[in-house]
Structure formats: structure tokens, C-alpha cells
Amino acid sequence: MKRVLLGVLFTALGMMFTGCGDSSSSNAKAVTAFGFTDPAAQGTISETSHMIAVTVPYGTEVTALVPTINHTGTIIAPASGVAQDFTNPVVYTVTAADASTQNYTVTVTVAPWEACGDALTYAGESYPTVQIGTQCWIARNLSRRFSSTSSFSSRGSIVTSPF
């Protein structure tokens, strides 16, 4: 009986000092979420290829995006919350507690301009658009009107005055 109690006691002490949790967690090193808050965009993670694809809205400047990253490792580099230039793919390395690593390649794609009503960005300027009939117009063009005093310039274009 004493022998059984001592065995149970040593087993309990051994579990207490070595832990009774999942020992495989020490090699955990996966990205579980990747995205941006400005602009709002979430990545699609492929654990098979260790690739992350993120599509951001049309006109987004990708040279200084700040990602928010969740992972199962002890550290990730580059760090979450640090601005990165995503003009080209960026490789993130997740390090597990056992010092093993896993690389993830993040590719950011800017969505094409899709619909009239969206702003059209060109040369750092944003141009709101509006649909009239079946045509899409840059709204700034509509801030001009023809007046009865409009005249033709020497080059044949109409000179207008703003509203």
C-alpha cells in the first residue's frame, strides 16, 4: 500500500514539475490572423503553402501599411503593429518556444477600381465619381457650367466659369 501511495505521489510531483499540458505546444508557430485596420482588410492564410494574401481597396498606398498579426509562436518578425512596405511580398518569421521557425510570405494586392461612385485616385489626388445615365463622370467636372457669356478660346475650347 505504501508503495502504491509513493508511486502516486511521485507521479503527481513529476506531472507538477514537468507540466501535464500538451507538450506539442512548444513547437507551435502559426499565423492565425493577419490584417490591416486602415484600410480595413483581412488576409487569407494558406497553411499548406505558408502564404498570406491580402487585398486592399483601390487607391491604397501600400508603402507603409501597419499589420495586426495573431500567432501561436513566442515571437514574430517583423513585429505586429510595425509599418511595412508591401510593394513586394514581405516574409514574416514565427518562432516557437522550442526555437523552431516558420516563414509566411505576405502578398498585398490593390483591388482594381470597380464602380462609378467610388473615388478614383490618380497622382495622389482623389477624384469622386458620379454616374449620369450610363456614363461615369468625375464629379469635379460637374462643378463647371456653361454661361451665356461662355466663349470659345483661340484653340477652339469652351471657356466656362465656375458656379
Secondary structure, 3 states (H helix, E strand, C coil): CHHHHHHHHHHHHHHHHHCCCCHHHHHCCCEEEEEEECCEEECEEECCCCEEEEEECCCCCCCCECEEEEECCCEEECCCCCCECCCCCEEEEEECCCCCEEEEEEEEEECCCCCCCCCEEECCEEECEEEECCEEEEHHHHHEECCCCCEECCCCCEECEEC
